[in-house]
Amino acid sequence: MKIESLRLKNFKMFHDVEMLDIPNFCVIIGANGTGKSTLFDVFGFLKDCLTYNVTTALQSRGGFKELVSRGTSEDSIVIELQYRMPITGVERLVTYHLEVALERGRPIISREILRYKRGRHGSPYHFLDFTKGSGYAILNEEDFSKSEEELQRESQNLDKPDILAIKGLGQFQRFKAANAFRQLIENWHVSDFHINLARGSKDIAGYADHLSVSGDNLQLVANRLFETEEKLFKTIIKKMKMRVPGISAIEPEPTKDGRLLLKFQDGSFKDPFIDKYVSDGTIKMFAYLILLHDPQPHPLLCVEEPENQLYPKLLWELAEEFRDYANRGGQVFVSTHSPDFLNAIRLEEVFWLVKKDGYAEIRRARDDKQISDYMAEGDQMGYLWEQGFFEGADPR
């Protein structure tokens, strides 16, 4: 299941934009202040809305007035995603539409729709449709032999008008599209990695299936792979040996006080180093390899500026790791300021952001004839970026 398109209206600096035909591996570039972090926060906002409610998601971002686009007379925020999923053995394009507004000073969901076509022709049918906490969902959505008049509606009233309908109805498998979309949001990963949190010992009693957003459970995840995924862990160590000079082994080790350490063995020395004394770049590369070799990839992975603390020559290989992850089933969004990283990216994988009249525009590299022609002749993307071919996206 992958996101095919994204439409935003009045979400901070995105007054009215669309991203169409989004690839499995999508790289975003742009000058500072053009909206890269804001674009990724769309996914974080949706996840917070699902985990908590719209009010909480807005409050953590300064409130509705801080999130809605400035200088516009419109009073609602619109997020619309299209994604593909199999329903009754046929892959269908499903649209999720969310509108958030204020009513008497309080945030509400003014409209929430889940729709897709039941056949090749005709308009998409609303299988979930809620307004201000009240609406309906279709019970027999998979019964494609029925006419639309024969579909069974179940009306529902939510506890509050700031709760997503997919949060409740998505718990039930009979609402196929809602259930799938809820799981998609719950399991996507918007990285906010902090090296200082990834270092140091952790309680051995803890257990972690996936690397956390901040990376603060790196030791626990590494230990799980070490104990249960021996072949996979050896692959990670092999890649570390190739990319970080001197590293010959990495091993989780419990301490006497019931905590867990990571020990990095440098082939030049007899005693290993604990992660507290290992370089930032070494920790970050190990964390990325742990994340990107997860046995159960996140359906969506967002990473901002992965090049920080990493040697430029490693970025080509890191880009290939992201692409391999996407090919295994986890769609990847990456933002970057590095021409070296961009040199490893294909024409169809790149979008760039431009700020114009206070709002952000989204452009695609393959739609620019000059960039496409140069790439066809063998030029590299990062070089073209440095030379100013991406209008309004200066990498300096």
Residue, then its C-alpha position, 0 to 999 in steps of 0.5 A: m500500500k503506497i501513497e499516490s498523491l497528496r493535496l494540501k490547502n491552508f496547511k501553513m505555507f502550503h496554501d493550495v498544492e498537490m503532489l501527484d504520482i508519488p514514487n516509492f522513494c521520494v526526495i525533497i529539496g529546497a532552500n531553507g524556509t521553503g517548507k520541507s519540514t512542514l511537508f513532513d509534519v503533515f504526516g506527523f499531524l495526521k498520526d497525532c490526530l489519530t493517536y490523540n485527537v485534532t485538538t491535541a495535534l493542533q495544540s502541540r503545533g501552537g494551535f489552529k491559527e498557527l497551522v492555518s495559512r496566513g493571509t487567506s480568508e479561508d478558515s479550514i485546513v484540508i489534507e487529502l491523500q490517495y493510496r492504493m490497496p487491494i479490495t476483493g482482489v482488485e487494487r483500488l485507489v482510495t481517497y482520504h479527505l480531512e477538513v479541520a476548522l474552528e467552531r466557536g473557538r474550538p477545533i472540529i473535523s468539519r468533514e472526513i471522507l473515505r471514498y473509492k470507485r466500486g467499478r471502472h466507471g462512475s464517480p468514487y463512492h463514499f464508504l465513510d462520511f462524517t461531519k462534525g462528529s456524526g456520519y455513516a460508514i458502509l457495512n457491506e463495502e466489499d459486496f460489489s454485486k450490490s447496487e449502491e442503493e443496496l449498500q448498508r449504512e451504519s450511522q454513528n455519533l462520535d464522542k466529540p467532533d475533534i475525533l477521527a472517525i477512522k480512529g474508531l471504525g478503523q478498529f473493525q476489519r469489516f470497514k476494510a478501507a478505514n481499517a487499512f488506512r488506520q494501520l497505515i497511519e499508526n505504523w508510519h515513522v517520521s524520524d526525529f533522530h537525536i544522537n545524544l538520546a541514542r547513546g548510553s545504556k538502557d534498561i535491559a528489561g525494555y523491549a522494542d520491535h522498531l527503532s523509535v522516532s528519536g532513536d532512544n531505544l537503539q540498544l534495545v532494538a540492536n539487542r533484539l536483532f542480535e538475539t533473534e535475527e542473527k543473519l540480519f544482524k551480521t549483514i548490518i555489521k558487514k555493512m558497518k565494516m565496509r563504511v566505517p574504517g576500523i569497525s570490526a564488530i558491534e555487540p550489545e552487552p548487559t551490565k551488572d546493574g541490569r542495563l544494556l550497552l553497545k560496544f564497538q570493536d575497533g580492530s586496532f585495539k584490544d578493548p572495545f569502545i562503548d557507544k558513549y565514546v564513538s563518533d556521531g557519524t558511526i552512531k548515526m550510520f548504525a542507527y540508519l542500518i538498524l532502521l532500514h533493515d527492520p524485518q517489518p518495514h514501516p509502510l511510510l518512512c520520513v527522514e530529514e537531512p540524513e547527510n548530517q554527521l556522515y562522510p559525503k562518500l557514504l551518501w550514495e550508499l545510504a541513498e541505495e539503502f533507502r531505495d532498497y527499503a522502499n522496494r521491500g514495501g516501505q515508501v520513503f520520503v527524504s529531505t536533503h541539503s546535500p548535492d552528494f546525496l542528490n547525485a545518487i537520486r533518479l530523475e523521477e524521484v525528486f521534487w523541489l519546493v519554491k517559496k513564492d509570494g509567501y506560499a510554497e510551491i511543489r515542482r517535480a524534476r522530471d517535469d522540467k525539460q532542461i533538467s530532464d535533457y541534462m540527466a538524459e545526457g549523463d549529468q548528475m542531479g546534485y551537480l545540476w542543483e549546485q549549478g542553479f538549474f533548480e529555480g528557487a532551490d539554492p543548496r547553499 
